[in-house]
Amino acid sequence: MQEPFDITTIIFALLAAFVVWKLRSVLGTKTGHERPPQDRTRPESPDKTKPEGKVIRLPGAANDAGASAAGVDHWAPFANAGSAVATGFDQIAALDADFSPAEFVEGAKGAYEMIIGAFAAGDRTTLQGLLAKDVYESFAAAVTEREAIGNSVETRFVSFDRAEFVDAHVRSKTANVTMKFQSKLITATKDKSGVVIDGSTEKVVDMTDIWTFARDLTIRDPNWKLVATEAGA
C-alpha cells in the first residue's frame, strides 16, 4: 500500500532545493580555473559619519595609503606612482578613506562651471558657498565695481578640453588639491547701454585656469572650497 500524500514533505523538499540554488547563485561554484581574489582592503575612515554636503561632493577611493610610495600605481590615470601628486593623494586618503580623484575631478569641474557662471551673473550667494572667505571677498569686490559703472557680463560655458591634477598635499590636516582647467567659453562684457566693450557674444575662446581647492579633514563638513586662482599659460 502506498504512503499517503504528504504535502509537508514536498514543501520542505522544495524549500531545501531553493536554498541550495540561492547559495550557488551567490557564492558561485569552483571549477579549478578561478582567478585569485583582488585585495579590497582600505584604511578605516577616522570619521564614520558622512553627512550630505551641499556644495562640492568629492568622496571616494578605496586605496591603501602609502601604496604609491611602494610603487603601486593605484591612482592611475590621475597620478603616476611615486609622483608628488600621488603622494598627496596618499596623505589625503590616510585621513579621508572616501577620497577619490575620479569623483574629485567631476566635482571640481562642476564647481568651476558654477563659479564662472555665478561671477558673470553677480550671484554672491552661490559664490559665497563655493569660495574661501578671502577669495569670495575678491570676487565680490570685482562684481561690485562692475555693477557700480553699469557693466554686465554674459558668459556661456561651452566645454572642458582638459582637467588635470597639478598638485596635492596635506598641511596641518587641511587637504589642498590644485587642478589645471582648459575650457572653452563665450564671454562678453557690456556697458550700461548694452554695447559689447570686451569679448564677444559669438566667438569661442580658450581658457586656462589653475585653481586650488581645500578642505579641513578634521571636521565633518565634506565640502571643498576654492582657495586660490591663477591664469595658466
ZAMARGU-4260 file (C-alpha; in steps of 0.2 Angstrom, whole numbers, plus 5000, padded with zeros to 4 digits):
<rodrens>
0) 5000/5000/5000 | 5007/5017/4995 | 5011/5030/5008 | 4998/5044/5010 | 5002/5060/5000
5) 5012/5071/5012 | 5011/5090/5006 | 5023/5095/5021 | 5037/5084/5015 | 5036/5091/4997
10) 5036/5109/5004 | 5052/5105/5014 | 5060/5097/4999 | 5056/5112/4988 | 5062/5124/5001
15) 5079/5114/5003 | 5081/5115/4984 | 5078/5133/4983 | 5091/5136/4997 | 5104/5126/4988
20) 5101/5136/4972 | 5102/5153/4981 | 5119/5148/4989 | 5126/5143/4972 | 5120/5159/4964
25) 5128/5170/4977 | 5144/5160/4981 | 5147/5153/4964 | 5155/5136/4960 | 5173/5132/4959
30) 5180/5125/4943 | 5198/5125/4946 | 5201/5139/4935 | 5196/5154/4945 | 5207/5170/4946
35) 5213/5174/4963 | 5203/5187/4973 | 5209/5205/4972 | 5214/5214/4988 | 5200/5225/4993
40) 5207/5232/5009 | 5207/5250/5013 | 5211/5261/5029 | 5197/5264/5040 | 5190/5282/5040
45) 5193/5291/5056 | 5175/5299/5054 | 5162/5286/5051 | 5148/5299/5049 | 5147/5305/5031
50) 5134/5319/5031 | 5127/5325/5014 | 5136/5341/5008 | 5128/5355/4998 | 5142/5362/4989
55) 5155/5351/4981 | 5154/5332/4985 | 5171/5324/4982 | 5170/5307/4990 | 5178/5291/4985
60) 5193/5280/4983 | 5196/5263/4992 | 5215/5263/4991 | 5229/5259/5003 | 5238/5275/5010
65) 5256/5274/5006 | 5254/5262/4992 | 5260/5274/4979 | 5277/5276/4988 | 5279/5257/4986
70) 5277/5259/4968 | 5258/5253/4966 | 5250/5264/4953 | 5233/5263/4960 | 5230/5282/4957
75) 5231/5280/4938 | 5227/5288/4927 | 5226/5303/4938 | 5244/5302/4945 | 5259/5292/4942
80) 5266/5281/4956 | 5278/5289/4967 | 5274/5307/4960 | 5271/5322/4971 | 5253/5321/4966
85) 5251/5303/4971 | 5260/5306/4987 | 5247/5320/4991 | 5233/5308/4987 | 5240/5295/4999
90) 5241/5309/5013 | 5223/5314/5010 | 5217/5296/5009 | 5226/5292/5026 | 5214/5305/5034
95) 5199/5303/5022 | 5196/5285/5016 | 5182/5291/5005 | 5194/5302/4994 | 5193/5298/4975
100) 5202/5308/4962 | 5189/5302/4949 | 5175/5310/4959 | 5185/5325/4964 | 5188/5329/4945
105) 5169/5328/4942 | 5165/5339/4957 | 5179/5352/4953 | 5173/5353/4935 | 5155/5356/4942
110) 5162/5369/4954 | 5172/5378/4940 | 5157/5380/4929 | 5146/5386/4943 | 5159/5399/4949
115) 5161/5405/4931 | 5143/5407/4929 | 5139/5415/4946 | 5153/5428/4944 | 5146/5433/4927
120) 5129/5434/4935 | 5134/5443/4950 | 5127/5429/4961 | 5135/5432/4978 | 5126/5419/4987
125) 5132/5405/4976 | 5150/5412/4976 | 5150/5413/4995 | 5146/5394/4996 | 5159/5389/4984
130) 5174/5401/4989 | 5185/5403/5004 | 5182/5419/5013 | 5197/5429/5006 | 5193/5423/4988
135) 5175/5427/4990 | 5179/5445/4995 | 5190/5447/4980 | 5176/5441/4968 | 5163/5451/4977
140) 5173/5467/4976 | 5175/5464/4957 | 5156/5461/4955 | 5153/5477/4965 | 5165/5488/4955
145) 5157/5481/4939 | 5139/5485/4945 | 5144/5502/4950 | 5149/5508/4932 | 5134/5499/4925
150) 5143/5485/4916 | 5137/5467/4914 | 5145/5451/4909 | 5137/5437/4898 | 5146/5420/4899
155) 5142/5404/4891 | 5151/5388/4896 | 5155/5378/4880 | 5166/5363/4885 | 5180/5356/4895
160) 5195/5351/4885 | 5205/5345/4899 | 5206/5344/4918 | 5221/5338/4926 | 5229/5337/4944
165) 5244/5349/4946 | 5247/5347/4965 | 5240/5338/4980 | 5246/5339/4998 | 5240/5339/5016
170) 5246/5353/5028 | 5240/5354/5046 | 5227/5342/5042 | 5220/5353/5028 | 5220/5345/5011
175) 5224/5356/4996 | 5222/5350/4978 | 5227/5360/4963 | 5219/5357/4946 | 5223/5365/4929
180) 5207/5368/4918 | 5207/5370/4900 | 5190/5375/4894 | 5180/5384/4880 | 5169/5399/4884
185) 5159/5413/4876 | 5160/5428/4886 | 5157/5447/4883 | 5157/5462/4894 | 5143/5475/4890
190) 5142/5493/4896 | 5126/5500/4903 | 5119/5504/4886 | 5121/5486/4881 | 5136/5488/4869
195) 5150/5475/4870 | 5166/5483/4876 | 5176/5467/4879 | 5175/5449/4872 | 5161/5443/4860
200) 5144/5436/4861 | 5148/5423/4847 | 5167/5420/4847 | 5173/5404/4857 | 5188/5407/4867
205) 5201/5395/4875 | 5203/5397/4894 | 5217/5390/4905 | 5215/5392/4924 | 5224/5384/4939
210) 5213/5383/4954 | 5216/5376/4971 | 5203/5368/4982 | 5205/5365/5001 | 5196/5355/5014
215) 5199/5354/5033 | 5200/5335/5036 | 5197/5336/5054 | 5179/5342/5053 | 5163/5334/5047
220) 5160/5346/5033 | 5163/5336/5017 | 5164/5351/5006 | 5179/5358/4997 | 5181/5377/4993
225) 5191/5387/4981 | 5206/5395/4990 | 5217/5401/4976 | 5216/5405/4957 | 5228/5410/4944
230) 5228/5411/4925 | 5238/5397/4916 | 5249/5398/4902
</rodrens>
